Amino acid sequence: MSVLSAERVRRLSLGVPVVDDVFPGFEGSDFGVLYGEGSSLMGFVLCVRCILPPDLHGLGCDVVFVDGGNSFSPYLVSEVARGYGLDPRYVLERIYVSRAFTAYQLSSLILEKLEPFIDRHNVVLVFVSDIASLFLDRDIPKREAVDLFTKVCSKLADIAAKKGKIVLATYNPDRASRRGLFFEAVLFGRCNVLVRLGIKHGSLTFTLQDHPRVKPFTVELPKANLTLTKFIEEA
């Protein structure tokens, strides 16, 4: 049994029983990073699970989706919603999507507009997709990109801690450049929950690499769970 199981805290679980038995989920004040194959899909699942009513193990709250990789998919969100028996239109209306096409736009959304917005809405989850890719643009001077990315990561960590929100980001590693390696060090240093999702030998692998209270572990899911409908816990 997990050391967290006795705590009466509202958590955003993944809805995958073999994982939930060990890792109960994300909670307020967590700044979590998901990376690797399967992280985008897991992100959509978590967004929908945040909107799920509490009797279906959700939080019944809205989501802010800051799209840094032009990756938001109404189709996938709708498929996940249907898997839970929810009206896709209802779910999509409760996800506030803001797209950014440059690092400057993403920085402005997070540094200037995000906090006032969540103060006005019933938002528990802030989700940032592909957080680093726009800052890798070579048209942005390295020093400026580093400064902005560092500020963005610090701001997200502050929103999680001070506002008690769950802040999650997906990250696509770029270890071929010094800039990418620096971004990874900054991001991993600021988050307090780090999860790697991979596909190996036909199985989805969930690895909790860092958490303030749960020891690192790896769990493999059978190949059948790679499909969307199998990936979602049956309510």
NORKA-V380307 format. One line per field, one symbol per residue. ss: DSSP state (~ for helix, > for strand, _ for the rest). Layout:
BEGIN
ss=???
END
This chain:
BEGIN
ss=__________>>____~~~~_____>>___>>>>>___~~~~~~~~~~~~~__~~~_____>>>>>>______~~~~~~~~~~____~~~~~~_>>>>>___~~~~~~~~~~~~~~~~~~__>>>>>>>___~~~~_____~~~~~~~~~~~~~~~~~~~~~~__>>>>>>______~~~~~~~~~~~~~__>>>>>>>>__>>>>>>>>______>>>>>_~~~~_~~~~____
END
